[in-house]
Amino acid sequence: TIGAIYLQDGSILDYETEIVHTLVVEATDVNQGDGNVTSTNVTIYVRDVNDDAPTFEKDSYSIIIREDRYAYVDLGIIANDSDSGLNGEITYELSDSNGFFGIMCDDDSRILILKDLASSTELEYNLTLTAFDGGEPTLNGSTDIFITIIANDSAVSLSFTESQYIFNITEAALTGACIGNVEISDSTIDIQAFSISNDSIPFNITSSGEIFLIDELDREVTDMYEFTVKGRYESEEIFANVVVYVSDINDNNPVFEDAIDDVIVFNVSEGVADIYIGTLNVTDSDEPDTNNSLIEISVVESESFNINGTYLLAVVDLDREMQSTYEITIIASDTGQPPRMTNAKVIINVIDENDEAPEFIDSPYTGYVYENSTSDEEILFVNATDADLDSSITYSLTDTSIFRIDATIGAIYLQDGSILDYETEIVHTLVVEATDVNQGDGNVTSTNVTIYVRDVNDDAPTFEKDSYSIIIREDRYAYVDLGIIANDSDSGLNGEITYELSDSNGFFGIMCDDDSRILILKDLASSTELEYNLTLTAFDGGEPTLNGSTDIFITIIANDSAVSLSFTESQYIFNITEAALTGACIGNVEISDSTIDIQAFSISNDSIPFNITSSGEIFLIDELDREVTDMYEFTVKGRYESEEIFANVVVYVSDINDNNPVFEDAIDDVIVFNVSEGVADIYIGTLNVTDSDEPDTNNSLIEISVVESESFNINGTYLLAVVDLDREMQSTYEITIIASDTGQPPRMTNAKVIINVIDENDEAPEFIDSPYTGYVYENSTSDEEILFVNATDADLDSSITYSLTDTSIFRID
């Protein structure tokens, strides 16, 4: 639970036998299922206590000394104590020899000859040499020394058992480690001194012929030593050749040859996945063609890059405009036991390619121009930017018949010779293309520009006909509905109309507001004329004032004269687009007798968006919306004197693309999906989009796309993840999606999509300070904590347990 490491009950540590213990600790998360497992190495160093007494290599030694020997004899006997520090420091005592012998021990040992041996009454001495360590309490060990005194002329035979000795040692051997022994052929003779011919090698030899290590070994520096061992007894010397081969351990980390301060830099052009980034040159100075120098390279936690052999590859599209620099960590690990590894940071600089199309800043654009403007007046500017480096943009129009554009600055003007007419065409829709020209043929982006023409007073009022005929009975009084209205296609004051009627000897006047009436100012029966030819003039309110006129022929008839009246059709059918502007003509109803000018037309339903002129032209008086009403049916009435006639009118409203797609599940233009983390091609959710334009037409046919995302795409109405979703790398994604219909021009709607990645137990625990090192005294007990290991888990609500792969000596909480 807590990761504390202890000794197992009953386990005994021995500094002298094993100083270092290497453990493997496993951390398992247990919050879901079987759990994920991560391991780390723990190295425990055993610390010495004084639990070993000094020891000699042999229980006894035999020495032959000639009787004329004086001063001392090299003994070459040293006690060993495997304890460290004071616990291993040794002093010596020699037992009594009637004053003939003493002992002196420092780096070596000597028997001191204190008296003339020729005066000794004894030829053999059996002495005891005792070694004491410096620990508390002091421990000791002893050996017997048998000394034989011989005459000066006695002979001694001396040689090594081999002319050449071959030994092997690992480069991990500690100083003091025994490599091997050289031996004398006559075992009854204890050699007085062994020595090595080369002082620069890391070996020495004991008085008993044991060759041992006195310095660290490094196979990568020297993998074989050859030297001579000399043995001496009295004045006789013997020699043997020694060869020591140093075997490899995994003690060298891999090296990234191209790294500077542990950083490797690659420059690569942006492009599609599986781009070759570069080759990773890694070496390992351990023994060639072994696991210690066999290297594997991997990338740490990257969804964008991987390694194939020594090749670093990009597994996603590299887009400099999305990300110009990547930093990843790579690990080179050999396959020795335990493996050694080296980290390096890799910086990948993405070099720009001309792969981005220009993007208009304020698309779409709207401009205004007076209909009498000239070709040197700027109407509006368009402006595009390009995310590519050093990009130069030029502008062009797809249709240059009326307008032109400055290719450099994006200013739009009238073409030389072009004439605008507010009354003919109020709106002009242009398509502007922006092309980047820094490389190759360039990329092209287009935007719509709508230019509205503003009115000037360039149109005089006009009547529908050049003349009108009216029949009036002689007993008519007050007024007669005329139904004659002049039209002026100018707007505002330019289109406001006043009227004047020419002289009629005082019999007639004019009154015009929404309609027109001939005022009867005198009793017509008193008129001496039966026909009047009058002129009606209309004046607009512009500066200067423009006017137009029509002739009105009035015939006065007796009260009992008959008039025949009817429409040409019993039902009229018209079609109009919902984009039609107010004032637009829908169609005309006509009277069967063209010699009669109807006095008044009217429409039966005041709530519909249509009206009718005095000449029978039905026109639009309000905006249309096909999605609200797609068909109107009403009755038109015509009146002449007291007679009324009727006709049925049906108007069908045709669709335009005037409705944006709607994301039905969006709240404040935001859609939220929750999805479990996992591999690519995960289904995220369905996008419910509608369009209220006419069904089964391009205006309501919807296409959905994702804006600039390498992680998600759309298949029909299904939103899919195309990369692995890893909550520990990124718990939330925000993308923009566009729903666009296929009308002309298309209409589109944006929505933000938030994808919350739900946690799965897919992350193994990670040790915080791996690997670990601890220290323990060799006489420690099983209830003493040696060290703690600690791991974390990036998964949510994860609980970690710890275990050892080998519990023979140590245990873990």
Secondary structure as GFF3:
##gff-version 3
##sequence-region A 1 813
A	DSSP	beta_strand	4	7	.	.	.	ID=ss1
A	DSSP	beta_strand	20	29	.	.	.	ID=ss2
A	DSSP	beta_strand	37	47	.	.	.	ID=ss3
A	DSSP	beta_strand	60	66	.	.	.	ID=ss4
A	DSSP	beta_strand	72	74	.	.	.	ID=ss5
A	DSSP	three_ten_helix	85	88	.	.	.	ID=ss6
A	DSSP	beta_strand	90	94	.	.	.	ID=ss7
A	DSSP	beta_strand	101	105	.	.	.	ID=ss8
A	DSSP	beta_strand	109	113	.	.	.	ID=ss9
A	DSSP	three_ten_helix	117	119	.	.	.	ID=ss10
A	DSSP	beta_strand	124	133	.	.	.	ID=ss11
A	DSSP	beta_strand	140	150	.	.	.	ID=ss12
A	DSSP	beta_strand	164	170	.	.	.	ID=ss13
A	DSSP	beta_strand	178	181	.	.	.	ID=ss14
A	DSSP	beta_strand	193	196	.	.	.	ID=ss15
A	DSSP	beta_strand	203	205	.	.	.	ID=ss16
A	DSSP	beta_strand	210	213	.	.	.	ID=ss17
A	DSSP	beta_strand	224	233	.	.	.	ID=ss18
A	DSSP	beta_strand	236	247	.	.	.	ID=ss19
A	DSSP	beta_strand	255	256	.	.	.	ID=ss20
A	DSSP	beta_strand	263	269	.	.	.	ID=ss21
A	DSSP	beta_strand	275	279	.	.	.	ID=ss22
A	DSSP	beta_strand	282	283	.	.	.	ID=ss23
A	DSSP	beta_strand	295	300	.	.	.	ID=ss24
A	DSSP	beta_strand	305	308	.	.	.	ID=ss25
A	DSSP	beta_strand	311	314	.	.	.	ID=ss26
A	DSSP	beta_strand	325	334	.	.	.	ID=ss27
A	DSSP	beta_strand	341	351	.	.	.	ID=ss28
A	DSSP	beta_strand	359	360	.	.	.	ID=ss29
A	DSSP	beta_strand	365	370	.	.	.	ID=ss30
A	DSSP	beta_strand	380	381	.	.	.	ID=ss31
A	DSSP	beta_strand	384	385	.	.	.	ID=ss32
A	DSSP	beta_strand	393	397	.	.	.	ID=ss33
A	DSSP	beta_strand	403	405	.	.	.	ID=ss34
A	DSSP	beta_strand	411	414	.	.	.	ID=ss35
A	DSSP	beta_strand	427	436	.	.	.	ID=ss36
A	DSSP	beta_strand	444	454	.	.	.	ID=ss37
A	DSSP	beta_strand	467	473	.	.	.	ID=ss38
A	DSSP	beta_strand	479	481	.	.	.	ID=ss39
A	DSSP	three_ten_helix	492	495	.	.	.	ID=ss40
A	DSSP	beta_strand	497	501	.	.	.	ID=ss41
A	DSSP	beta_strand	508	512	.	.	.	ID=ss42
A	DSSP	beta_strand	516	520	.	.	.	ID=ss43
A	DSSP	three_ten_helix	524	526	.	.	.	ID=ss44
A	DSSP	beta_strand	531	540	.	.	.	ID=ss45
A	DSSP	beta_strand	547	557	.	.	.	ID=ss46
A	DSSP	beta_strand	571	577	.	.	.	ID=ss47
A	DSSP	beta_strand	585	588	.	.	.	ID=ss48
A	DSSP	beta_strand	600	603	.	.	.	ID=ss49
A	DSSP	beta_strand	610	612	.	.	.	ID=ss50
A	DSSP	beta_strand	617	620	.	.	.	ID=ss51
A	DSSP	beta_strand	631	640	.	.	.	ID=ss52
A	DSSP	beta_strand	643	654	.	.	.	ID=ss53
A	DSSP	beta_strand	662	663	.	.	.	ID=ss54
A	DSSP	beta_strand	670	676	.	.	.	ID=ss55
A	DSSP	beta_strand	682	686	.	.	.	ID=ss56
A	DSSP	beta_strand	689	690	.	.	.	ID=ss57
A	DSSP	beta_strand	702	707	.	.	.	ID=ss58
A	DSSP	beta_strand	712	715	.	.	.	ID=ss59
A	DSSP	beta_strand	718	721	.	.	.	ID=ss60
A	DSSP	beta_strand	732	741	.	.	.	ID=ss61
A	DSSP	beta_strand	748	758	.	.	.	ID=ss62
A	DSSP	beta_strand	766	767	.	.	.	ID=ss63
A	DSSP	beta_strand	772	777	.	.	.	ID=ss64
A	DSSP	beta_strand	787	788	.	.	.	ID=ss65
A	DSSP	beta_strand	791	792	.	.	.	ID=ss66
A	DSSP	beta_strand	800	804	.	.	.	ID=ss67
A	DSSP	beta_strand	810	812	.	.	.	ID=ss68
###
